């Protein structure tokens, strides 16, 4: 209640006693901070069901996940549990928050949990063979083996751009697995990995992939002038804004409509390759080639999700926020909507009276520099109800 007193006009640091002064914040600051935390929670958890285990949905495209150190400690088999099971089955356990993972089926209560049965869905298979696990499930980062999550950022193999103008990061292990992304990094990464801004770094390898016939075709098809025009058009194509928004996702590409392979064109030029993580803008996935050969490569590398812009964490968060905002209802507005006009006016008047009297009551504590206690608030509402009854008893009604 110290926050309420401060909201009524208390001076920072005003208080009784000679001890160390406690920091004072206003009620507005507390509410603003609480709203921000709720917003973050709605974004991360809003796309996941907090009441029903997700096991019945199979491998969920993307969901909030947790690992239980109490049930599956380091040294044992890794396991992941859904949001609902983290509440219902592991509420008192030590959990590692894994943020979100893709294509994962809840493990809660299966053979990896020796002494626990899922309370929400007891009948589950022994294992989920399609799940993939890493060091995150033991509370560690994969690259540096530091605690996960970690307040430091530089352990990921790269320092995030100072501009902050990026929406996704691809770690160095995934860059090594998806080696074709280095060709795109020269055009799309933030900042773009070009010879100009990266030659001063150590450990850079200049590469030019693609066979000589491809290079010759580009150089001799219509001469040097044609090559330059083609490169300019390609740059314009890569720099075009994405047609998709953060909340609406286009269909996943399943069939190629690309007459020319963008990747081969990029690989025919010299580009840089580093042992580092990379950072990418919001629309970079829409720029990936979707020719038949590239789609086959994505499938072989098991990264078909790269062409799905709804797979991004941003899309997941936007969906969660949108769903939560739709479900959230203001109880005061619901009550008002259920009343007739006269009742609405009376309720609003009562609310304004309460607000005015409570503000005046709290201002006394602020002026005196004293702390508002629980019994003070109880006393206020008792007096408020008493005054309200007296006003009602004195009210007279006349026939018109």
Secondary structure per residue as TSV (DSSP state, phi and psi in degrees):
chain	resnum	aa	ss	phi	psi
A	1	X	-	360.0	-10.0
A	2	X	H	-59.0	-32.4
A	3	X	H	-65.6	-37.6
A	4	X	H	-66.1	-40.4
A	5	X	H	-64.3	-40.4
A	6	X	H	-64.2	-34.9
A	7	X	H	-66.3	-26.7
A	8	X	T	-83.8	-0.3
A	9	X	T	124.0	16.1
A	10	X	-	-68.2	143.6
A	11	X	-	-81.7	136.8
A	12	X	T	-54.7	132.1
A	13	X	T	85.5	-4.5
A	14	X	-	-79.8	125.2
A	15	X	-	-175.7	169.3
A	16	X	S	-95.3	158.1
A	17	X	S	95.3	159.4
A	18	X	S	-102.8	6.8
A	19	X	S	-75.2	-175.3
A	20	X	-	-65.3	136.0
A	21	X	-	-76.7	134.6
A	22	X	-	-85.5	145.1
A	23	X	-	-63.9	140.2
A	24	X	-	-115.3	130.5
A	25	X	-	-121.5	154.7
A	26	X	-	-82.0	158.7
A	27	X	H	-62.1	-35.1
A	28	X	H	-61.9	-39.1
A	29	X	H	-67.7	-39.8
A	30	X	H	-63.1	-45.4
A	31	X	H	-66.2	-38.1
A	32	X	H	-65.7	-43.3
A	33	X	H	-65.1	-40.8
A	34	X	H	-64.4	-39.6
A	35	X	H	-64.3	-38.1
A	36	X	H	-66.2	-41.8
A	37	X	H	-64.3	-41.0
A	38	X	H	-63.8	-38.3
A	39	X	H	-63.2	-43.7
A	40	X	H	-63.7	-42.5
A	41	X	H	-63.9	-41.1
A	42	X	H	-63.2	-37.0
A	43	X	H	-66.9	-45.4
A	44	X	H	-77.5	-42.1
A	45	X	H	-99.2	-14.8
A	46	X	T	-61.4	-30.3
A	47	X	T	-82.9	-0.9
A	48	X	S	-115.8	149.1
A	49	X	-	-84.5	124.3
A	50	X	S	-92.5	0.7
A	51	X	S	-115.4	-30.2
A	52	X	S	-117.5	135.3
A	53	X	-	-63.0	138.8
A	54	X	G	-83.5	0.7
A	55	X	G	-56.3	-40.9
A	56	X	G	-64.6	-17.0
A	57	X	G	-84.2	-3.3
A	58	X	-	76.4	-149.0
A	59	X	S	-76.1	105.0
A	60	X	E	-73.0	137.9
A	61	X	E	-55.0	-47.1
A	62	X	E	-158.2	133.9
A	63	X	E	-154.0	161.3
A	64	X	E	-72.5	133.8
A	65	X	E	-131.1	157.3
A	66	X	E	-138.2	155.4
A	67	X	E	-119.4	137.6
A	68	X	E	-101.2	108.8
A	69	X	T	-70.9	-24.8
A	70	X	T	-68.8	-43.3
A	71	X	T	-87.9	-35.4
A	72	X	S	-129.2	76.3
A	73	X	-	-71.3	164.6
A	74	X	T	-53.6	136.7
A	75	X	T	104.8	-23.7
A	76	X	S	-95.4	-172.4
A	77	X	-	-76.2	136.7
A	78	X	-	-71.1	149.2
A	79	X	-	-151.7	154.1
A	80	X	-	-128.0	145.9
A	81	X	E	-126.2	150.8
A	82	X	E	-79.7	175.1
A	83	X	H	-61.7	-46.2
A	84	X	H	-62.2	-42.0
A	85	X	H	-69.1	-30.1
A	86	X	H	-63.4	-32.3
A	87	X	H	-79.9	-50.8
A	88	X	H	-81.3	-39.6
A	89	X	T	-104.2	-18.9
A	90	X	S	-132.7	29.2
A	91	X	T	-60.2	-31.4
A	92	X	T	-103.9	7.4
A	93	X	S	-92.2	168.2
A	94	X	-	-86.2	117.8
A	95	X	E	-115.8	148.1
A	96	X	E	-103.8	122.6
A	97	X	E	-81.3	120.5
A	98	X	E	-98.8	9.4
A	99	X	E	60.9	-113.4
A	100	X	E	-126.8	150.8
A	101	X	E	-133.1	154.2
A	102	X	E	-103.5	152.7
A	103	X	E	51.1	53.7
A	104	X	E	-127.1	142.6
A	105	X	-	-114.7	133.7
A	106	X	-	-57.6	131.9
A	107	X	-	-93.3	-10.3
A	108	X	T	-50.2	123.5
A	109	X	T	85.8	-2.1
A	110	X	S	-80.4	-166.4
A	111	X	T	-63.5	-15.2
A	112	X	T	-76.2	-15.6
A	113	X	-	-106.1	104.0
A	114	X	T	-70.1	-37.7
A	115	X	T	-123.1	29.9
A	116	X	-	-142.1	134.8
A	117	X	-	-113.8	136.2
A	118	X	-	-63.4	129.0
A	119	X	S	-78.0	-22.8
A	120	X	S	-90.9	-39.8
A	121	X	-	-140.1	85.2
A	122	X	-	-64.0	-33.3
A	123	X	-	-87.4	99.1
A	124	X	-	-133.4	158.4
A	125	X	-	-66.7	162.4
A	126	X	S	-65.3	-41.7
A	127	X	-	-141.4	161.1
A	128	X	-	-111.0	93.9
A	129	X	T	-65.2	-21.4
A	130	X	T	-82.5	-12.0
A	131	X	-	-70.4	147.3
A	132	X	-	-119.6	140.3
A	133	X	-	-126.1	156.0
A	134	X	-	-147.9	-168.1
A	135	X	G	-65.5	-19.7
A	136	X	G	-56.4	-33.7
A	137	X	G	-70.8	-10.8
A	138	X	G	-108.1	11.7
A	139	X	T	79.3	27.7
A	140	X	B	-130.3	152.1
A	141	X	-	-76.5	150.6
A	142	X	T	-72.4	-36.6
A	143	X	T	-81.7	-50.6
A	144	X	T	-104.2	-9.3
A	145	X	-	62.9	22.1
A	146	X	-	-81.9	165.5
A	147	X	B	-57.2	140.6
A	148	X	S	-116.5	122.5
A	149	X	S	-78.3	164.0
A	150	X	-	-127.0	134.9
A	151	X	S	-66.0	-18.4
A	152	X	-	-88.8	151.4
A	153	X	S	-108.8	-24.5
A	154	X	G	-75.6	-3.7
A	155	X	G	-78.1	-5.2
A	156	X	G	-82.2	1.6
A	157	X	S	97.5	0.3
A	158	X	S	-165.3	150.4
A	159	X	-	-90.1	126.7
A	160	X	-	-57.5	145.6
A	161	X	-	-56.8	140.0
A	162	X	T	-62.7	-29.9
A	163	X	T	-66.8	-26.0
A	164	X	-	70.0	12.5
A	165	X	-	-87.9	59.9
A	166	X	-	-146.0	157.9
A	167	X	S	-120.3	-20.7
A	168	X	E	-140.0	151.5
A	169	X	E	-122.5	139.7
A	170	X	E	-114.9	118.0
A	171	X	-	-68.4	166.9
A	172	X	H	-65.8	-32.8
A	173	X	H	-65.0	-41.6
A	174	X	H	-72.5	-31.4
A	175	X	H	-65.4	-37.4
A	176	X	H	-69.0	-35.4
A	177	X	H	-71.3	-44.0
A	178	X	T	-100.5	66.5
A	179	X	T	-60.6	-24.7
A	180	X	T	-63.6	-20.1
A	181	X	H	-66.5	-21.8
A	182	X	H	-63.4	-32.6
A	183	X	H	-66.8	-38.0
A	184	X	H	-73.4	-28.5
A	185	X	H	-61.0	-29.3
A	186	X	H	-65.4	-22.4
A	187	X	H	-108.6	-34.3
A	188	X	H	-111.9	-26.7
A	189	X	B	-63.3	160.2
A	190	X	S	-117.5	109.3
A	191	X	S	-74.7	160.8
A	192	X	-	-61.3	136.4
A	193	X	-	-84.1	89.0
A	194	X	-	-115.6	166.8
A	195	X	H	-63.5	-30.0
A	196	X	H	-67.6	-45.8
A	197	X	H	-99.4	4.9
A	198	X	H	-128.8	-6.7
A	199	X	T	-65.2	-23.5
A	200	X	T	-75.6	-19.3
A	201	X	S	-72.8	159.2
A	202	X	S	-92.8	156.7
A	203	X	S	75.6	19.1
A	204	X	-	-89.6	136.2
A	205	X	E	-117.1	121.9
A	206	X	E	-82.6	128.3
A	207	X	E	-131.6	147.7
A	208	X	-	-134.5	103.5
A	209	X	-	-92.6	169.5
A	210	X	S	99.4	149.3
A	211	X	-	-81.1	171.2
A	212	X	H	-67.3	-31.6
A	213	X	H	-64.2	-38.9
A	214	X	H	-62.6	-44.7
A	215	X	H	-64.1	-42.0
A	216	X	H	-64.2	-38.7
A	217	X	H	-61.3	-42.6
A	218	X	H	-66.6	-38.9
A	219	X	H	-77.7	-33.6
A	220	X	H	-108.7	-4.8
A	221	X	S	-55.9	-48.8
A	222	X	S	-140.9	25.0
A	223	X	H	87.6	179.9
A	224	X	H	-63.1	-38.4
A	225	X	H	-61.2	-40.9
A	226	X	H	-64.8	-38.5
A	227	X	H	-62.1	-44.2
A	228	X	H	-65.0	-41.1
A	229	X	H	-62.2	-40.6
A	230	X	H	-64.5	-40.6
A	231	X	H	-66.1	-39.5
A	232	X	H	-63.1	-42.6
A	233	X	H	-63.1	-38.2
A	234	X	H	-65.2	-41.0
A	235	X	H	-62.5	-41.3
A	236	X	H	-62.3	-39.6
A	237	X	H	-64.7	-42.0
A	238	X	H	-70.1	-29.9
A	239	X	H	-89.1	-1.1
A	240	X	S	-64.1	140.1
A	241	X	-	-67.6	149.9
A	242	X	-	-70.9	144.0
A	243	X	S	-82.1	-9.6
A	244	X	-	-92.6	150.9
A	245	X	-	-102.6	173.5
A	246	X	S	-67.5	-28.0
A	247	X	S	-99.5	-21.5
A	248	X	-	-114.1	129.4
A	249	X	-	-111.8	137.8
A	250	X	-	-72.9	169.0
A	251	X	-	-65.2	148.5
A	252	X	-	-69.0	135.6
A	253	X	-	-72.2	121.6
A	254	X	-	-120.8	-15.6
A	255	X	S	-134.4	137.4
A	256	X	-	-74.2	135.9
A	257	X	-	-125.0	13.7
A	258	X	-	-92.0	115.9
A	259	X	S	-72.2	-27.9
A	260	X	S	-124.8	141.8
A	261	X	-	-79.2	112.3
A	262	X	H	-61.9	-38.5
A	263	X	H	-63.0	-44.3
A	264	X	H	-63.6	-36.2
A	265	X	H	-63.8	-41.3
A	266	X	H	-70.3	-38.3
A	267	X	H	-71.6	-17.5
A	268	X	T	-75.5	-12.7
A	269	X	S	-103.4	166.6
A	270	X	-	-78.1	131.2
A	271	X	E	-140.8	169.0
A	272	X	E	-102.3	146.7
A	273	X	E	-133.4	127.2
A	274	X	-	-130.7	159.7
A	275	X	S	-91.9	76.5
A	276	X	S	-155.3	164.3
A	277	X	-	-78.1	161.3
A	278	X	E	-131.2	158.2
A	279	X	E	-123.9	141.6
A	280	X	E	-133.2	148.8
A	281	X	-	-77.0	178.2
A	282	X	T	-66.9	-30.9
A	283	X	T	-104.6	15.4
A	284	X	G	-65.7	-31.4
A	285	X	G	-65.3	-33.4
A	286	X	G	-68.2	-13.8
A	287	X	G	-91.6	-6.7
A	288	X	S	-72.1	145.2
A	289	X	-	-67.1	141.0
A	290	X	-	-123.6	30.8
A	291	X	S	-70.3	168.9
A	292	X	H	-59.6	-41.9
A	293	X	H	-65.8	-40.8
A	294	X	H	-69.5	-40.2
A	295	X	H	-61.4	-37.7
A	296	X	H	-65.0	-40.8
A	297	X	H	-63.9	-43.0
A	298	X	H	-58.6	-41.6
A	299	X	H	-65.3	-42.6
A	300	X	H	-65.6	-34.2
A	301	X	H	-86.5	-3.6
A	302	X	T	59.9	43.5
A	303	X	-	-128.5	36.5
A	304	X	G	-59.1	-23.8
A	305	X	G	-64.8	-15.4
A	306	X	G	-63.0	-27.4
A	307	X	G	-89.8	3.7
A	308	X	-	-105.9	106.5
A	309	X	G	-72.1	-15.6
A	310	X	G	-79.4	-6.4
A	311	X	G	-80.3	-16.1
A	312	X	S	-66.6	154.3
A	313	X	H	-62.0	-36.4
A	314	X	H	-60.9	-44.2
A	315	X	H	-63.4	-40.1
A	316	X	H	-63.0	-44.4
A	317	X	H	-65.7	-41.7
A	318	X	H	-62.6	-40.1
A	319	X	H	-64.7	-44.3
A	320	X	H	-61.6	-43.6
A	321	X	H	-64.2	-43.2
A	322	X	H	-63.7	-44.5
A	323	X	H	-63.5	-42.0
A	324	X	H	-67.6	-40.0
A	325	X	H	-64.5	-34.6
A	326	X	H	-67.4	-39.3
A	327	X	H	-79.2	-26.4
A	328	X	-	-69.5	130.7
A	329	X	-	-128.0	139.0
A	330	X	-	-83.7	114.4
A	331	X	H	-59.8	-33.8
A	332	X	H	-65.5	-43.5
A	333	X	H	-67.8	-36.1
A	334	X	H	-61.1	-42.1
A	335	X	H	-64.9	-44.8
A	336	X	H	-61.7	-40.3
A	337	X	H	-67.8	-21.2
A	338	X	T	-87.8	-2.2
A	339	X	S	-103.7	161.2
A	340	X	-	-83.5	179.0
A	341	X	H	-61.7	-43.9
A	342	X	H	-63.2	-44.5
A	343	X	H	-64.0	-37.7
A	344	X	H	-62.1	-45.2
A	345	X	H	-63.3	-42.6
A	346	X	H	-63.2	-41.6
A	347	X	H	-65.3	-42.0
A	348	X	H	-64.8	-39.3
A	349	X	H	-64.3	-42.3
A	350	X	H	-62.1	-40.6
A	351	X	H	-63.8	-43.6
A	352	X	H	-64.7	-37.7
A	353	X	H	-63.3	-44.8
A	354	X	H	-62.3	-44.2
A	355	X	H	-61.6	-44.3
A	356	X	H	-65.3	-47.5
A	357	X	H	-67.6	-37.8
A	358	X	H	-67.2	-39.3
A	359	X	H	-63.1	-45.0
A	360	X	H	-63.2	-39.6
A	361	X	H	-65.2	-44.2
A	362	X	H	-71.7	-27.7
A	363	X	H	-64.1	-30.7
A	364	X	H	-62.2	-40.9
A	365	X	H	-67.6	-38.3
A	366	X	H	-65.9	-41.0
A	367	X	H	-65.3	-34.2
A	368	X	H	-87.5	-10.3
A	369	X	T	70.9	29.0
A	370	X	-	-106.7	160.2
A	371	X	-	-87.7	138.8
A	372	X	-	-81.5	123.9
A	373	X	-	-102.7	168.8
A	374	X	H	-60.7	-43.4
A	375	X	H	-65.6	-26.9
A	376	X	H	-65.6	-42.1
A	377	X	H	-67.2	-42.0
A	378	X	H	-60.4	-42.0
A	379	X	H	-62.6	-40.7
A	380	X	H	-59.6	-48.4
A	381	X	H	-69.6	-31.3
A	382	X	H	-63.8	-45.1
A	383	X	H	-66.2	-37.6
A	384	X	H	-63.8	-44.3
A	385	X	H	-65.5	-36.9
A	386	X	H	-64.9	-43.8
A	387	X	H	-64.6	-36.9
A	388	X	H	-64.5	-41.5
A	389	X	H	-65.5	-40.0
A	390	X	H	-62.8	-41.4
A	391	X	H	-63.7	-39.2
A	392	X	H	-67.2	-40.0
A	393	X	H	-66.9	-32.0
A	394	X	H	-81.0	-12.7
A	395	X	-	-68.2	134.7
A	396	X	-	-116.2	145.2
A	397	X	-	-116.7	136.1
A	398	X	-	-121.5	145.2
A	399	X	-	-82.4	130.6
A	400	X	-	-91.7	360.0
